[in-house]
């Protein structure tokens, strides 16, 4: 009687199988990474919405004011940064969970608030991911950017560092030069910036404006920054280019100039 013999894989067949598995794995990893990024962005968008909702609730009890323009009872002073402003909402129990002030792949709090009523451990340096536009109210124009991911420059419009994409660093962006921006009307979206590398701001729109300058009607606003502590590299300081003085005819020899001289340096306003 004849018996069947087991047929083993040849070396070529084994290499073909391994190659196919490697190709499938190579296709799966980028897809998984992209899906994970979309999930993280969705969580970040939801956090920004929760922050704006808390700010709206706060404004109902404070004549339409947001927490940055209301003195903190614990300190008697106004917020100096976004961490201070958001902490006031925790103190008033409008944002009971500190974790909404974090963002996946960004800065995140540890969930420790400290003792009531001051909650001194809430939103310590490095525990808040979101900056905000200072001095706004519940009645400000609806498309005003209100809460947005921490920028690398607090100019108006703010700038972000697209070279830090995917890293936990001040002013970093998502892949493709994107950031999350929440507006005063409560809408939140992932916005694409003007470029995918370097220091970059929002895209220009018709009329040479962007979503920040359009909402502010050309008037620069002040950004309440995030307090980083010792986390990540220090964001670069961006200062506007000085406006050159108007050219004037040189004075006659021996005559005093009648044109007053501008001071050597003058800090920019509204930034």
C-alpha positions as CSV (number, residue, x, y, z in Angstrom):
1,X,0.0,0.0,0.0
2,X,1.1,3.5,-0.8
3,X,1.3,6.1,2.1
4,X,0.9,9.9,1.7
5,X,4.0,11.9,2.5
6,X,3.8,15.3,4.3
7,X,4.7,18.1,1.9
8,X,6.9,20.7,3.7
9,X,7.2,24.3,2.6
10,X,10.1,25.0,0.3
11,X,12.5,27.9,1.2
12,X,11.0,30.0,-1.5
13,X,7.4,29.4,-0.4
14,X,8.4,30.3,3.2
15,X,10.0,33.6,2.0
16,X,6.9,34.5,0.0
17,X,4.7,34.0,3.0
18,X,6.9,36.1,5.2
19,X,7.1,38.8,2.6
20,X,3.3,38.9,2.3
21,X,2.9,39.1,6.1
22,X,5.4,41.9,6.3
23,X,3.6,43.9,3.5
24,X,0.3,43.5,5.3
25,X,1.8,44.6,8.6
26,X,3.4,47.6,6.9
27,X,0.0,48.6,5.5
28,X,-1.8,48.1,8.8
29,X,0.5,50.1,11.1
30,X,0.0,53.5,9.3
31,X,-3.8,52.9,9.1
32,X,-3.9,52.1,12.9
33,X,-1.8,55.2,13.6
34,X,-4.1,57.4,11.5
35,X,-7.3,56.0,13.2
36,X,-5.7,56.5,16.6
37,X,-4.9,60.1,15.8
38,X,-8.5,60.7,14.7
39,X,-9.8,59.2,17.9
40,X,-7.4,61.4,19.9
41,X,-8.6,64.5,18.0
42,X,-12.2,63.6,18.7
43,X,-11.4,63.4,22.5
44,X,-9.6,66.7,22.3
45,X,-12.6,68.3,20.5
46,X,-14.9,66.9,23.2
47,X,-12.7,68.4,25.9
48,X,-12.7,71.8,24.3
49,X,-16.5,71.7,24.1
50,X,-16.7,70.8,27.8
51,X,-14.5,73.7,28.7
52,X,-16.6,76.2,26.7
53,X,-19.8,74.8,28.2
54,X,-18.3,75.4,31.7
55,X,-17.4,78.9,30.7
56,X,-20.9,79.6,29.5
57,X,-22.3,78.3,32.8
58,X,-19.8,80.5,34.6
59,X,-21.0,83.6,32.6
60,X,-24.6,83.0,33.7
61,X,-23.7,83.9,37.3
62,X,-21.2,86.7,36.5
63,X,-23.0,89.1,34.2
64,X,-21.8,87.4,31.0
65,X,-18.2,87.5,32.0
66,X,-15.8,84.7,31.6
67,X,-13.5,83.6,34.5
68,X,-10.4,85.6,33.3
69,X,-12.2,88.9,34.1
70,X,-13.6,87.9,37.5
71,X,-11.4,88.3,40.6
72,X,-10.6,84.9,42.2
73,X,-12.0,85.0,45.8
74,X,-9.0,82.9,47.0
75,X,-6.4,85.4,45.7
76,X,-8.3,88.6,45.1
77,X,-6.7,89.0,41.7
78,X,-7.5,88.4,38.1
79,X,-6.2,85.4,36.2
80,X,-2.7,85.8,34.9
81,X,-2.9,82.8,32.6
82,X,-5.3,80.2,31.3
83,X,-4.5,77.9,34.2
84,X,-5.7,80.5,36.7
85,X,-8.9,81.2,34.7
86,X,-9.9,77.6,34.4
87,X,-9.0,76.9,38.1
88,X,-11.7,79.4,39.1
89,X,-14.3,77.3,37.3
90,X,-13.1,74.3,39.3
91,X,-13.4,76.3,42.5
92,X,-17.0,77.1,41.6
93,X,-17.7,73.4,40.9
94,X,-18.5,74.1,37.2
95,X,-15.7,71.9,36.0
96,X,-15.5,69.1,38.6
97,X,-13.2,66.9,36.5
98,X,-9.7,68.4,35.9
99,X,-9.1,66.0,33.0
100,X,-11.2,68.0,30.6
101,X,-8.3,70.5,30.5
102,X,-6.0,67.9,29.0
103,X,-5.7,66.5,25.4
104,X,-4.4,63.2,24.1
105,X,-0.9,63.5,22.8
106,X,-0.6,66.8,24.7
107,X,-0.5,68.2,28.2
108,X,-2.7,66.4,30.7
109,X,-3.6,66.9,34.4
110,X,-3.1,64.2,37.0
111,X,-6.7,64.5,38.3
112,X,-5.6,65.7,41.8
113,X,-7.5,68.9,42.7
114,X,-6.4,69.5,46.3
115,X,-8.7,70.6,49.1
116,X,-11.9,72.7,48.8
117,X,-12.5,75.6,48.4
118,X,-9.2,76.7,46.9
119,X,-8.3,73.4,45.1
120,X,-4.6,74.5,45.1
121,X,-3.4,71.3,43.2
122,X,-5.7,71.9,40.2
123,X,-4.1,72.8,36.9
124,X,-0.6,73.1,38.1
125,X,2.1,74.0,35.5
126,X,2.1,71.4,32.8
127,X,-1.4,70.2,33.6
128,X,-3.4,72.4,31.1
129,X,-3.4,72.0,27.4
130,X,-5.7,74.9,26.4
131,X,-5.0,78.6,25.9
132,X,-7.9,81.2,25.6
133,X,-8.6,84.6,24.3
134,X,-8.7,87.1,27.2
135,X,-11.4,89.7,27.8
136,X,-14.3,88.0,26.0
137,X,-17.8,87.6,27.2
138,X,-20.8,85.5,26.5
139,X,-22.1,88.2,24.2
140,X,-18.9,88.5,22.1
141,X,-19.3,87.6,18.4
142,X,-19.9,83.9,18.0
143,X,-17.1,83.1,15.6
144,X,-14.4,84.5,18.0
145,X,-11.8,81.8,18.8
146,X,-12.2,81.3,22.5
147,X,-10.4,78.1,23.5
148,X,-7.6,76.6,21.4
149,X,-4.6,74.4,21.7
150,X,-1.6,76.1,23.4
151,X,0.4,78.1,20.8
152,X,4.1,78.6,20.4
153,X,3.6,82.4,20.2
154,X,0.9,84.4,21.9
155,X,0.7,87.0,19.1
156,X,-2.6,87.7,17.3
157,X,-3.1,85.6,15.4
158,X,-1.2,83.0,17.5
159,X,1.4,80.8,15.9
160,X,2.1,77.1,16.3
161,X,5.2,75.0,15.8
162,X,4.4,72.5,13.1
163,X,7.9,71.0,13.4
164,X,6.8,69.6,16.8
165,X,4.0,67.6,15.2
166,X,3.3,64.5,17.2
167,X,5.4,65.5,20.2
168,X,4.3,66.6,23.6
169,X,5.8,70.1,23.4
170,X,4.6,73.7,23.7
171,X,2.9,74.9,20.6
172,X,2.9,71.5,18.8
173,X,0.4,70.6,16.1
174,X,-1.3,67.5,14.9
175,X,0.0,65.7,11.8
176,X,-0.6,67.8,8.7
177,X,-0.4,71.1,10.5
178,X,-3.8,70.9,12.3
179,X,-5.0,72.3,15.6
180,X,-8.3,72.2,17.6
181,X,-10.1,75.6,18.0
182,X,-13.3,76.3,19.9
183,X,-15.3,79.4,19.2
184,X,-17.5,81.6,21.4
185,X,-20.7,80.1,19.9
186,X,-19.6,76.7,21.3
187,X,-18.6,75.1,18.0
188,X,-15.3,73.2,18.0
189,X,-13.3,71.9,15.0
190,X,-10.0,70.6,13.9
191,X,-8.6,73.5,11.7
192,X,-5.8,73.2,9.1
193,X,-3.1,75.8,9.5
194,X,-1.3,77.7,6.7
195,X,1.6,75.2,6.5
196,X,2.9,71.9,7.8
197,X,6.3,73.0,8.9
198,X,7.9,75.8,11.0
199,X,6.1,78.5,12.9
200,X,2.7,78.7,11.3
201,X,-0.6,80.5,11.8
202,X,-4.1,80.1,10.5
203,X,-4.9,80.0,6.8
204,X,-5.6,83.3,5.1
205,X,-9.2,83.8,3.9
206,X,-10.7,86.2,1.4
207,X,-9.9,89.8,2.3
208,X,-6.5,88.8,3.7
209,X,-7.9,87.9,7.0
210,X,-7.9,84.6,9.0
211,X,-10.4,83.1,11.5
212,X,-8.7,85.1,14.3
213,X,-8.4,88.5,12.7
214,X,-11.8,88.2,11.0
215,X,-13.5,87.6,14.3
216,X,-11.7,90.5,16.0
217,X,-12.5,92.9,13.2
218,X,-8.8,93.7,12.8
219,X,-8.3,94.6,16.5
220,X,-5.5,92.5,18.1
221,X,-6.6,90.5,21.1
222,X,-4.7,89.2,24.1
223,X,-4.0,85.5,24.5
224,X,-4.1,84.0,28.0
225,X,-1.2,81.6,27.8
226,X,-0.7,78.1,29.2
227,X,1.7,77.6,32.1
228,X,4.1,74.8,31.2
229,X,6.5,74.6,34.1
230,X,9.5,72.5,33.2
231,X,7.7,70.4,30.6
232,X,9.1,70.4,27.1
233,X,11.2,73.0,25.4
234,X,10.7,76.7,25.9
235,X,8.5,78.1,23.1
236,X,10.2,80.8,21.0
237,X,9.3,84.4,21.7
238,X,8.0,86.1,18.6
239,X,7.9,89.9,18.5
240,X,6.4,92.0,15.7
241,X,8.8,93.8,13.4
242,X,9.1,97.4,14.4
243,X,7.5,100.0,12.2
244,X,10.2,102.1,10.5
245,X,10.1,105.8,11.2
246,X,8.9,108.1,8.4
247,X,11.7,109.6,6.4
248,X,12.3,113.3,6.9
249,X,14.7,115.9,5.5
250,X,17.9,116.4,7.5
251,X,18.0,119.6,9.6
252,X,20.1,122.5,8.6
253,X,23.6,122.7,10.2
254,X,23.4,124.1,13.7
255,X,19.6,124.0,13.8
256,X,17.7,122.0,16.4
257,X,15.4,119.4,15.0
258,X,11.7,120.3,15.3
259,X,10.6,116.7,14.8
260,X,10.1,114.8,18.1
261,X,12.1,111.6,18.3
262,X,10.3,108.3,19.0
263,X,11.5,106.4,22.1
264,X,14.2,103.8,21.5
265,X,11.8,101.0,22.2
266,X,8.1,100.8,22.8
267,X,6.3,97.5,23.7
268,X,3.6,96.5,21.2
269,X,0.1,96.9,22.4
270,X,-2.8,94.5,22.1
271,X,-0.6,91.4,21.8
